[in-house]
Amino acid sequence: MVWEVLREQQPATTPRSASVCLIVRAEAKAGQEERVEKLLREFAYQVRNEELGCDSYTVTRMIGSDSFFAAHARFIDFEAFRAHGETDHMHSIMARLAPHLAAPFGMEIYSEV
């Protein structure tokens, strides 16, 4: 998983002071949409309230689809982003969310320009 790679290194093209933006995409299994929404809302609340290095964390649902979700996050720097992956609530959400997903989640990581 990407979190294990990020523990060991920092991308050479990302200045340590640059904000890191993250988009995570998830597809709920049929019949699990409300459960996935609830888990993602709870997780977003924890991130916003417990991670000082996270400027924003928003969960959205695709218009016209009950199954597709995206989380949009902005961290103050790469270290804050890396720390996000080490939190207890991150480890907890992975185990709780996985059984309700139709496929592994997708993640895109960006450096603010």
Backbone as JSON, one array per atom type, in Angstrom:
{
  "sequence": "MVWEVLREQQPATTPRSASVCLIVRAEAKAGQEERVEKLLREFAYQVRNEELGCDSYTVTRMIGSDSFFAAHARFIDFEAFRAHGETDHMHSIMARLAPHLAAPFGMEIYSEV",
  "N": [[0.83, -1.18, 0.0], [0.34, 2.32, -0.47], [0.92, 3.85, 1.81], [2.93, 2.49, 3.23], [5.15, 2.8, 1.56], [5.46, 5.56, 1.66], [6.28, 5.99, 4.25], [8.96, 5.53, 4.23], [10.21, 7.23, 2.41], [10.49, 10.44, 0.81], [8.98, 12.14, -1.85], [11.18, 13.28, -4.37], [10.59, 15.54, -5.84], [8.93, 17.08, -4.31], [8.86, 19.84, -2.36], [9.7, 20.19, 1.08], [8.15, 22.05, 2.4], [5.89, 22.41, 0.88], [2.36, 22.28, 0.43], [0.38, 19.33, 0.6], [-1.92, 17.7, -1.39], [-4.64, 15.49, -1.52], [-6.53, 13.01, -3.13], [-8.88, 10.6, -2.66], [-10.49, 7.82, -3.91], [-13.41, 5.83, -3.73], [-15.46, 2.94, -4.11], [-18.53, 1.78, -3.15], [-19.85, -1.43, -2.24], [-22.78, -2.9, -3.67], [-25.68, -2.14, -1.88], [-24.26, -1.41, 0.35], [-23.83, 1.26, 0.5], [-24.8, 3.3, 2.29], [-23.57, 2.54, 4.67], [-20.85, 2.84, 4.0], [-20.83, 5.61, 3.51], [-21.39, 6.56, 6.12], [-19.14, 5.62, 7.59], [-17.07, 7.01, 6.26], [-17.83, 9.68, 6.76], [-17.56, 9.77, 9.56], [-14.82, 9.28, 9.79], [-13.74, 11.51, 8.44], [-14.54, 13.53, 10.19], [-12.97, 12.87, 12.45], [-10.38, 13.25, 11.38], [-10.4, 16.02, 10.76], [-10.69, 17.08, 13.32], [-8.63, 16.04, 14.88], [-6.15, 16.14, 13.64], [-3.82, 18.41, 13.37], [-2.23, 19.15, 11.24], [-3.76, 18.94, 8.99], [-5.4, 20.85, 6.74], [-7.9, 20.76, 5.47], [-10.56, 18.42, 5.03], [-12.7, 16.7, 3.17], [-15.53, 14.8, 2.33], [-17.1, 13.52, -0.51], [-19.87, 12.61, -2.63], [-20.43, 11.06, -5.74], [-22.33, 12.79, -8.12], [-25.34, 11.54, -9.21], [-24.79, 8.93, -8.64], [-24.96, 6.47, -6.17], [-22.92, 4.93, -5.24], [-20.25, 5.78, -5.57], [-17.59, 7.49, -4.06], [-15.56, 10.25, -2.98], [-12.74, 11.45, -1.26], [-11.34, 14.5, -0.32], [-8.45, 16.04, 0.52], [-6.26, 18.33, 2.23], [-3.06, 18.86, 3.26], [-0.71, 20.5, 5.42], [1.98, 20.11, 4.9], [4.4, 17.69, 3.65], [5.17, 16.09, 5.78], [3.0, 16.25, 7.54], [1.1, 14.99, 5.97], [2.25, 12.43, 5.8], [2.17, 11.73, 8.52], [-0.57, 11.53, 8.84], [-1.15, 9.06, 7.68], [-0.24, 7.38, 9.66], [-1.9, 7.49, 11.83], [-4.1, 6.31, 14.46], [-6.81, 6.35, 13.81], [-6.67, 6.17, 11.04], [-5.64, 3.58, 10.59], [-7.72, 2.14, 11.72], [-9.98, 2.82, 10.11], [-9.31, 1.67, 7.66], [-9.48, -1.11, 8.11], [-12.16, -1.3, 8.86], [-13.56, -0.29, 6.69], [-12.84, -1.68, 4.33], [-14.27, -4.26, 3.93], [-16.67, -3.37, 2.86], [-16.29, -2.27, 0.41], [-16.36, -2.24, -3.18], [-14.11, -2.47, -4.68], [-10.53, -2.09, -4.35], [-9.54, 1.04, -2.88], [-8.73, 4.06, -4.69], [-5.95, 6.27, -4.95], [-4.73, 9.55, -5.3], [-2.0, 11.69, -5.21], [-0.95, 14.96, -4.72], [1.21, 17.8, -5.11], [0.99, 21.06, -3.98], [1.03, 23.86, -6.14]],
  "CA": [[0.0, 0.0, 0.0], [1.1, 3.56, -0.62], [1.37, 4.37, 3.11], [4.19, 1.86, 3.58], [6.18, 3.44, 0.75], [5.64, 6.94, 2.12], [6.99, 6.0, 5.53], [10.39, 5.39, 3.98], [10.81, 8.22, 1.52], [9.74, 11.63, 0.42], [9.22, 12.39, -3.27], [12.26, 14.24, -4.63], [10.07, 16.75, -6.46], [8.04, 17.77, -3.38], [9.54, 20.57, -1.31], [9.2, 19.84, 2.4], [7.19, 23.03, 2.87], [4.73, 22.48, 0.0], [1.15, 21.58, 0.86], [0.09, 18.08, -0.1], [-3.35, 17.49, -1.61], [-4.92, 14.07, -1.68], [-7.87, 12.6, -3.54], [-9.07, 9.16, -2.49], [-11.75, 7.4, -4.52], [-13.88, 4.54, -3.23], [-16.74, 2.46, -4.62], [-19.21, 0.91, -2.2], [-20.58, -2.59, -2.75], [-24.22, -2.71, -3.72], [-26.32, -2.34, -0.59], [-23.37, -0.94, 1.42], [-23.58, 2.68, 0.28], [-25.03, 4.1, 3.49], [-22.53, 2.17, 5.64], [-19.62, 3.49, 3.56], [-20.98, 7.04, 3.77], [-21.28, 6.78, 7.57], [-17.74, 5.43, 7.98], [-16.28, 8.11, 5.71], [-18.17, 10.91, 7.5], [-16.94, 9.68, 10.89], [-13.38, 9.41, 9.61], [-13.47, 12.92, 8.12], [-14.69, 14.28, 11.44], [-11.77, 12.61, 13.25], [-9.22, 13.9, 10.76], [-10.53, 17.47, 10.94], [-10.61, 17.46, 14.73], [-7.47, 15.48, 15.58], [-4.91, 16.32, 12.89], [-3.53, 19.83, 13.18], [-1.57, 19.33, 9.96], [-4.72, 18.82, 7.89], [-6.17, 22.08, 6.55], [-9.28, 20.44, 5.12], [-10.85, 17.02, 4.69], [-14.09, 16.7, 2.74], [-15.99, 13.6, 1.64], [-18.15, 13.82, -1.48], [-20.47, 11.48, -3.34], [-20.61, 11.4, -7.15], [-23.69, 13.14, -8.51], [-25.94, 10.53, -10.06], [-24.39, 7.58, -8.22], [-24.9, 6.25, -4.72], [-21.82, 4.02, -4.91], [-18.91, 6.36, -5.74], [-17.23, 8.53, -3.11], [-14.19, 10.77, -3.05], [-12.29, 12.28, -0.14], [-10.44, 15.55, -0.78], [-7.73, 16.5, 1.71], [-5.1, 19.21, 2.05], [-2.17, 18.83, 4.42], [0.17, 21.67, 5.4], [3.25, 19.71, 4.3], [4.53, 16.26, 3.45], [5.25, 15.42, 7.09], [1.63, 16.14, 8.04], [0.48, 13.94, 5.16], [2.82, 11.16, 6.24], [1.63, 11.46, 9.86], [-1.97, 11.12, 8.64], [-1.15, 7.62, 7.43], [0.18, 6.66, 10.86], [-2.84, 7.68, 12.93], [-4.94, 5.18, 14.85], [-8.07, 6.37, 13.06], [-6.41, 5.68, 9.68], [-5.55, 2.12, 10.64], [-9.06, 1.64, 12.04], [-10.89, 2.96, 8.98], [-8.96, 0.71, 6.61], [-10.04, -2.42, 8.47], [-13.62, -1.22, 8.93], [-14.11, 0.1, 5.39], [-12.5, -2.64, 3.27], [-15.3, -5.25, 3.59], [-17.83, -2.73, 2.25], [-15.9, -1.69, -0.87], [-16.43, -3.1, -4.36], [-12.75, -2.58, -5.21], [-9.59, -1.29, -3.53], [-9.67, 2.47, -3.14], [-7.69, 4.69, -5.5], [-5.39, 7.45, -4.3], [-3.89, 10.46, -6.08], [-1.3, 12.6, -4.31], [-0.49, 16.13, -5.46], [1.9, 18.87, -4.41], [0.42, 22.34, -4.36], [1.95, 24.72, -6.91]],
  "C": [[0.88, 1.25, 0.0], [1.62, 4.08, 0.71], [2.7, 3.77, 3.51], [5.35, 2.49, 2.81], [6.48, 4.83, 1.29], [6.33, 7.04, 3.47], [8.49, 6.09, 5.31], [11.0, 6.53, 3.18], [9.89, 9.41, 1.32], [10.02, 11.86, -1.06], [10.26, 13.5, -3.48], [11.73, 15.56, -5.16], [9.15, 17.55, -5.53], [8.85, 18.5, -2.33], [8.9, 20.26, 0.04], [8.11, 20.81, 2.86], [5.93, 23.1, 2.01], [3.55, 21.71, 0.59], [0.95, 20.34, -0.01], [-1.42, 17.93, -0.19], [-3.58, 16.04, -2.01], [-6.35, 13.89, -2.16], [-7.92, 11.09, -3.42], [-10.45, 8.83, -3.04], [-12.12, 6.02, -4.02], [-15.23, 4.22, -3.85], [-17.32, 1.48, -3.62], [-19.82, -0.29, -2.92], [-22.06, -2.25, -2.76], [-24.83, -3.03, -2.36], [-25.5, -1.84, 0.59], [-23.12, 0.57, 1.37], [-23.74, 3.52, 1.55], [-23.99, 3.8, 4.56], [-21.21, 2.86, 5.28], [-19.69, 4.99, 3.82], [-20.78, 7.34, 5.26], [-19.83, 6.65, 8.03], [-16.87, 6.58, 7.5], [-16.56, 9.43, 6.42], [-17.52, 10.92, 8.87], [-15.43, 9.88, 10.8], [-13.0, 10.86, 9.32], [-13.56, 13.79, 9.36], [-13.45, 14.11, 12.32], [-10.56, 13.33, 12.68], [-9.27, 15.41, 11.02], [-10.3, 17.9, 12.39], [-9.35, 16.99, 15.44], [-6.14, 15.72, 14.89], [-4.68, 17.8, 12.59], [-2.9, 20.12, 11.83], [-2.48, 19.19, 8.76], [-5.56, 20.09, 7.84], [-7.63, 21.82, 6.24], [-9.4, 18.96, 4.77], [-12.34, 16.94, 4.42], [-14.4, 15.4, 2.01], [-17.14, 13.99, 0.73], [-18.68, 12.52, -2.08], [-20.72, 11.93, -4.77], [-22.09, 11.71, -7.43], [-24.19, 12.08, -9.49], [-25.56, 9.11, -9.7], [-24.36, 7.5, -6.7], [-23.63, 5.54, -4.3], [-20.44, 4.67, -4.88], [-18.69, 7.56, -4.82], [-15.82, 9.02, -3.4], [-13.94, 11.59, -1.79], [-11.24, 13.24, -0.69], [-9.77, 16.12, 0.46], [-6.58, 17.41, 1.32], [-4.33, 19.24, 3.35], [-1.15, 19.95, 4.3], [1.53, 21.36, 4.79], [3.31, 18.19, 4.21], [4.57, 15.5, 4.78], [3.85, 15.25, 7.69], [0.87, 15.05, 7.28], [0.97, 12.57, 5.6], [2.26, 10.77, 7.62], [0.18, 11.0, 9.8], [-2.06, 9.61, 8.46], [-0.78, 6.77, 8.63], [-0.82, 6.74, 12.01], [-3.64, 6.41, 13.23], [-6.23, 5.16, 14.04], [-7.87, 5.95, 11.6], [-6.36, 4.16, 9.66], [-6.93, 1.5, 10.89], [-9.99, 1.7, 10.83], [-10.57, 1.96, 7.88], [-9.59, -0.65, 6.89], [-11.57, -2.4, 8.44], [-14.26, -0.98, 7.56], [-13.95, -1.0, 4.33], [-13.62, -3.65, 2.95], [-16.51, -4.68, 2.84], [-17.53, -2.13, 0.87], [-15.96, -2.71, -2.0], [-15.06, -3.36, -4.95], [-11.83, -1.82, -4.26], [-9.74, 0.19, -3.88], [-8.5, 2.95, -4.0], [-7.22, 5.96, -4.82], [-4.53, 8.23, -5.28], [-3.31, 11.48, -5.12], [-0.7, 13.72, -5.14], [0.27, 17.07, -4.54], [1.33, 20.18, -4.9], [1.45, 23.19, -5.09], [1.65, 26.17, -6.66]]
}
